[in-house]
Amino acid sequence: MVKCRSDGTSEWHMGPHFQRFPNTKALWAGERDSVLKEHVFKGLIPDSPILGPTDPIVVLGACFARQIADALPNTEDWSGDLEKAGLHVFAEHFGNNLVLLRYLQWAAGLRDVQNDETLQITQYGLHKRAGRKPRMGKKTVKLPMDEAARTAVLGALTRARAIILTPGLTEAWLDKKTKEAFVRAINVESFDPKRHVFKVMTVAENKRYLKEIVGVLRAINKDIIVVLVVTPQRLRATFTPNGSVTSDIANKAILRAAMDEFMSANKDPNVYYFPAFDMIQTCYEHSVYRESDGRHVDLNVVKEIFEHFKRYFIRST
C-alpha cells in the first residue's frame, strides 16, 4: 500500500539508506554531536578508534596541512628528522594530487627528480642575503631532493601509523614536454608559452592519482592508515576564464567528487575520508569559520573539527 501525504501525493520510496537533511539549528543545539555522527560521519569512521595516543601521524598537502598538524598530537608535519632536511619549509606546497603522487614516488625511490624543474617553487617572504640586510621579496628555489632528504621523508612514512593527505587544487601548470605538474604557478620571468600549459585536472584524473598514491604508500608502509581530506581553504586566484568564486567552487567540487568516487570503489579497509571540508561548508557560519582574508579557516574551528577526528580515530589510552 502506497502511503499518501495530507495533500494526496504519495511518499518517496525510501530504500534502505534514505536520510533527510538535518535541521541546521540542531547542529548548534544540545544534540549537535549526535547529529554530526548520524549525518556527517555516518559511513566514514571506524567502528572504534584505530590509532594509539602516541602513534605518529604524517600530514602532507596544501596549506591546510599545517593547521591539521597544529590541531593534532603526534603529527610529524616536517618536524624532527624532516625539519633537519629542510622540508618544514615546503609542508604546505603540495596542492594537487599529481604533485603529491610524484613526491611520494620520489620518496619511495621510484622516481628520479634531481633535474625536475617542476619542483621549483617561488618563496615569498623575508629572504636572507649574505653580508646584507634581509629583504622582502621572492626567489625561486628547489625542494630539497637530495638523498638525505629522501631518506628523511621515507623514514617518516615508514614509521608513521597514519598519513593525512589534504590536496586543495585541481588547477595546475604543466610542462608540455613531460606532462608533469609544477608545484607552483609560473613566474613572469620564467613563463614560456612553448613550454608551459595550464590545465584543470578532471575528476577521473584525480581519482586515478588517488589510487596510485595509495599504491605507493602501500609499497612504503603496508599497514599505514590513509586519511583523505579536501582542503577547505579557498583559491588565492584562478587561471581559468571564469570568475574566481565560481572557479573555487568548481575546484573543490572536482576534488570532493574524485574522493567520493574513489572511496566508493575502494576495497582497502585502511583508507578513510574525513569530512573536514563538508563540516566547514555546512556546519559553520561564514563569519565564524573564516579568517579575515576570507580564504583560510580559523585555527580554532580546525581544532574543533579535529577533536572529532581524535574522538573517532585515536584512542585516549
N, C-alpha and C positions, 0 to 999 in steps of 0.2 A: 504494500500500500504506500502510495506517494504522500508524504506529509506536505501540507499546504500552510503558507503564511496567512496572516489575517487578511491580506489583500488578495488572496486567492491564487497567488503564484506558488509554484512548487519549490521546495528547497533543493539546494545543490546535492548531488551525490558526493558524499564526504570522503569515501575511501578510508584506508587505514591511517593516513598521515595528515588528515585535514587539521588545520590550526588557524584560528583567526588571529589577525594582528592585535597586539595588546593595546589597551587603553594607555596612552603615553603618560597620563597622570599617575598611573600605577607604578611607573618606573621611578617616581620620586616619592612615593608613599612608603608605608612601612613594609609592604610586600615586595620592595624593589629586588632584593636578592632572589626571591623565588621566581619573579617574573623574568629576570635575566637568565636564570638557569633553564627555564622552560622555553623561552622564546629566542634567546640568543645563543646559549651554549649547548642546546639540545643537539645531540648527534656529533658534537665536535670535541668533547672532553673525554678523557679516560674514565673508566669505571671507578678508579681510585688513583690517588697520586702516584706517579711513576718515577719521580726524581727524589733523591735524598736531599737533606738540607745542606749538605756540603758538596754535592755533585757539581763539577764545573760546567758552565754553560758558555758557549761562544755565541756572540751576536755579530752578524755581518749583514751589511746592506746599505741603504741610503741613510740620510741624517737621522732618521728615527731610531737607528741602531744605538746611537749614543744615549738617547733618552731611555730606551729599554734597559741599557746597561746600568744607568743611574737608578732605575726603579727596581732592579732585581739583585739578589745576593749571588755571589759566586760566578758572576759573569766575567769572562776573560775577553773583554772588549778592548783588545790591544793593550793589555797590561802585562806585567811580568816579563817573560822572555820576548813576548811580542813587542813590548814597548822598547826593549833594547834593540830590536830590529828596525825601529822607526815606524812601525805600522800604525801606531796610535794616531799619526798624522792623517792617515787615509781611511780611518774606520767608517767614515760617512760618505765615501765617494763611489760606492758600488750601487748605482742607481737602478740599473736594468739587469734582467736575468741573463742576458748573453755575457755581459762583463762578469757577473758572479760565476757563471759556468766556466769561463776561461780562467779566472783566477783560481778556482778550486782545481781545475785540471792542472794548472801550473804547480799548485801545492802538492798534488798527488804525483808529480813527476811525469805527467802525461803530455806536457806541452812545454816547448822551449819558447820563452818570451824575452830573451835577452835583448833582441833587436826589434821588439814590437813597439812601434811608436804609438799605437793606440793606447798604451798605458801611460802616456804623458798626461799630466793634468796641469791646470793653471791654479796656483795657490794665490788667494787674496789675503792680505793682512800685513803685519809688521815683519819685514824681512831684514835679517842681519847682513851687514856688509863689512868685509874685512877692513879694519882700520878706519871705518867711517861710521857715522851715526846710522842706526836703523831707520828705515823709511817705510811708509805705507805704499803699497803698490801690488803688482802682480809679477809672477815669474812662472815659467814652465819648468816643471821638474818631472822626474820619473818615479814611479812607485819603486820601493826597494825590492829588487828582483834577483838579488844575488843568492847564492846557496845558503848563506846564513839566515837570510830572511825566509827562504822557502822551508828550511829546517824548523824554524820557529813556528811558522804557521802550521806545518804538518804536525809538529809536536802538540800544539794546542788542539788541533782537530782529533788527534789520536787519543789524547787524554780526556777530551770532552765527553760528557754523558749526553749532552744535548746541544743542538745548534738552532738558533733562531735566525731565519733568513727574512729580511724585510726589504724587498725591492720597492721602488716607488715610481719608476719611469718606463714608459713604452716608447717615448721619443728618443731617437738616437742618431748620432752622426756616424756613418760607416766609411771605412776605407774601400773605395771601389774595387781595388785590386784584390785585397784579401777578404773582403766582406765582413771584417771584424768591426766591432763597435768601439768607438773611443769612449774613455771613461768620462770625459767632459766634452762640452761644446768646443768648437774650434776657435782659436784666437784669430783676431782680424789679420794679424801679420802672417799667420800660418795657413789661412784658408786658400785652398786651391780647388777651383771648380772641376778640374780634371781628375782630382783625386777624392774629394770629399763629397758625400751624398747624404742627404737627410732621409730618415725613414721612421715611420711609426710601426712598431712591431705588432703583429696581429695576435689574436687570442690563440690561434693554432701554434704560432711560433713560440709564444711564451709557455704554452702547455708543454711543448716539446723540450724547451730549455729546462723546465722544472723537472721533467722526467730524467733528463741527462744529469742534472745537478744531484738528484737523489742517488743516481747510479754511481757518480764519482764519490760522493760521501760514503756510500756503502763499501766502495773499494778501499777507502781510507780507514773507516771505522764501521765494521759491520753492525755494531749494536747502537750506534748513535741515534738518538731521537731527533727527528727533524720537525721543526715547528715553522710553518709559513705564516707570515703576517704581511698584509698590504700596508705600506707606509701611508699614513693619513695626511702627511704634510702636502700642502698644495704646491703646484708648479711655481717656480720663480718666474718663468716665462715660457712661451710656446714658440716653436719654429714652424707650426702649421699655418695655413692661410686663414684659419678660423680664430675666433676670439679666445683670449686666454682662459676665461671662465669655462666656456664650453669644452675647450681642449683639455682642461684639467679634469673635468668630469668624465670625458671620454677616456682619458689616460687611466684613471682609477677603475673605470668600468671594465676596460680590457684586462687589467691585472686581476681584478676580482673575478671576472668570468673565467679567465685562464686557470686560476686556483680552484674555482668551483668545479670546472670540468676535469682538472687533474685529480682532485680529491674524489670525485665521483667514480673515476676509473681506477683509482689507487688500490692496490692489494697489500701494500706494506703496512703492517699494523703499527709501526713506529713512526709514521708520518701523520702530522696533525695540522689543522688550520686553526689559528687562534684569532677570534673575530674582533681585534682591537679597532680596526678600521670601521667595522659595522657598528660597534658601540658608539664611536665618536660621531658617526654620521646620524645616528638615530636617538641616542640616549642622552645627549648633552646639547644644551642651547649654545648657539654660536658665541655669544658674549661670554660664556663660561669657559669653553674649552680652547679657544684660540688665543694665542699671544697677540700683542699689539700690532704685529706685522700682518695679521690676518692669515698667515700661511702655516705657522708652526703651532703645534699643540702644546698647551700649557703643561709643564712638567708635573704639576700636582695632579692633573687629570690623568696623565700617563701612569703615574704611580698608583692612582686609584684603580685604573683598569687592570694593571698588572698585579694588584692584590688578588684579583680573581684568578690570574694565572698561577700565582703561588698557592692559592687555595685548592685548585683542581689538579695541579701538576706536581707540586712539591710537598713532600711530607714534612710535618713540623718536627718530627724526631726520627 
